[in-house]
Amino acid sequence: MFAKVVTSSAQFLRLPPAARLLYYDLWMRADDDGFVEAFTVIRTTGATEHDLKELVSSGFVRVCNDDLVAHITDWSRNNLIRKDRYTQSVYHHLLPANEDGQPLVNQRLTQERLGEVRLG
């Protein structure tokens, strides 16, 4: 889910159109932890590494390794994934120490009442 807080911000709107489009493409292909293989997206969409550098310098994306695996920095703040649908990323170990990568649960868990019996 895209958050208007991010995509309507002045910082985002000041990016060149190609960098904004790359952000959308990265977001659409990211896994449940916000990781995406940016090199693959760049090659398949016709974007450039310069567009990725624009996103990095603006703080929207963090490149994690030389293979251009990227992490969308505001992923966990704007994306709610139920625990029963969450699949941990194969790049989970690349998350910074201050982020746990666990999804936020957007529904309450059912409660079982022990010892209560309903008749009829």
ABEGO torsion letter per residue (X at the ends): XBBAAAAABAAAAABBAAAAAAAAAAAAABBAAGBBBAAAAAAAAGBBAAAAAAAAAAGABBBABAAGBBBBAAAAAABBBBAAABBBBAAAAABBAABAGBBBBABBBBBBBBGBBBBX
